[in-house]
Structure formats: C-alpha cells, structure tokens
Amino acid sequence: MDNIGLVLEGGGLRGAYTSGILDYFLSKQLHFKYTIGVSAGAIYSASYASRQKRRNIDIILKYLNDERYMGYKYLIKNGSYINVDFAYRKMTYELAPFDFETFYNCDLEFKVGAFNCIKGRTEFFSKKDFKGTDDLLESLIASGSLPFFSKETTINEKIYLDGGIASPIPIAQSILDGNSKNVVILTEDEGYKKEPLKLQPLIKLYYRKYPKVAEALIKRHLVYNRTLKDIQELENKGDVFVFRPSEIVVVDRLERDLNKIKALYNLGLKDAKENYERLLNWMNNKNEESQE
C-alpha cells in the first residue's frame, strides 16, 4: 500500500457513489495510507478514515430531507444553502458522532483541499494542521462551500471556498506528495466532459470582491477536462486505477430524491465489488514494481 494514493473527486450528493466504494473497501478492511479529496470527496473520505462504515449514507437517508438540513431559507438567512450548524456541527458532535479518536490514531495521511479566495489556489490541510476537532471540521466545511450556494469560510484569517474550484480531482497533489500510483474515484460516468459556465459577466460581478474566484470558476471546465485527460494517460500507462459510475449518473449536486441517491450508493458498492479483484492485482503488481 506504500506510495499508492486514494484520490477523491467532489460532486456534492453524487458523492454517494464514492461512499458506496469506500464502504466496500471498509468491509474488506482495505485501508489506504494516503487519501486526498476535495468537497464531498474530502467529507466522505473522513468517515472512511474514521472506519465508520455506512455513516455517510445513513446521514443522507435519515436527514437529507429534514428541513433543518438545507434549503433556500438558509441561503437567504445565513448565506449558505446548507445549514452548516446542523449538517456539519450538530451532525458531527451529536446526531451521528464522528469517531475522532480512530481518525487521529489510524495510519493514514488525510488531506483535504480548499480554495484560497485571495491567492486563487487550492491549499491542502492535513492532520498536522488539525490542532483540535473543530479544525478538522472547519477544513471540511471550507472544502464543501459550494460557489454561489455558500458563504466563504475563514480559517486562520484566510478565506476559503470549495476545494474543487481549481483542483476538482487532486491527483497532481497526490503525485507531488510522492504517490507514484493512484486509485482515483470519479463521480461522473465515462465520457463526461465539463461545459463552461454561462453568464460569465455575472460571475465576475457576483465575485467582484474575490476576482480570483471568478477567474478560477470561468476556467474550471478547462482544468477539469485536462485533468481527465491526464488521468486517462496515466491509466493507459498502468499508473492509475479508476473507479467511475458504470451507469449514467442522474443525481444532481444538490439532489433531494433519496431513491436516486440510494441507487447511486448501491452502484458504488456494485462497481467496487465487481472490480475488487482487478484492483488487488493492480495494487500487488505496483507494490512488486516499487520493491524491485
């Protein structure tokens, strides 16, 4: 497992697919030593790091349509569509307690990316940056702060938004951290290409206070599609193992249909099961190569 990174795309509630794969990994006690994610990819991988199987999907199925979870009333009142106090803080400490002890004690380098609104780049937090439980939680809130639907998150006097703005699939950082081989979990089906955002002048107007956010959003489709191309090339070389939905994804980033979300989660379980032996063979071959 050395020098094999686990790289997780965001995608909001499309991350139910990621959750299914991670839960299958936990059922097989497959524990990577390095994970890196942005937005939902970071949020869902936290429960993988804390070894809490089904925590993510159980939260979704039980609370997603609870009026306290999210809605336009919170966007109008607090500046964020998701009710952060309920969906993050109350969930973490009371309703579905996060196992901080296991998280901090597990042998895993955990990284979460958030976009620095002033500097215009994704910055990555790791365990050494988390001095307490609130530090981890705030980094996850920052990473999941969707543009247009969330207010900015402040950490150490720095202002952050969704980590997927400039690093939608953070494989480059994983490679930079020394992982020559990577398992990548995508949340869009094969053939997906991101289209440019429309109404670009309005984006610049909306983020006039943070022009580098607007600039990154306008370029995001180029970064995303180029990253997909890079991943394809690495996959062809045998340096990357990719999981992506084997069926067309019909789940929206802010989906409310629990049947769709549950089906996507089950698809993650199915795809993980069907590709598990192939994954193990690939990992074993890579470990043998690294020892030669």
Buried (B, 14 or more C-beta within 10 A) or exposed (E): BEBBBBBBBBBBBBBBBBBBBBBBBBEEEBBBBBBBBBBBBBBBBBBBBBBBBBBBBBBBBEBBEEEEBBBEEBBEEBEBBBBBEBBBBBBBBEBBEBBBEEBBEBEBBBBBBBBBBEEBBBBBBBBEBBEEBEBBBBBBBBBBBBBEBBBBBEBEEBBBBBBBBBBBBBBBBBBEBEBBBBBBBBBBBEEBEBEEBEEEEEBBEBBEEBEBBBBBBBBBBEBBBEBBEBBEEBBEEEBBBBBBBBEEBEBBBEBEBBEBBBBBBBBBBBBBBEBBEEBEEBBEEBBEEEEE
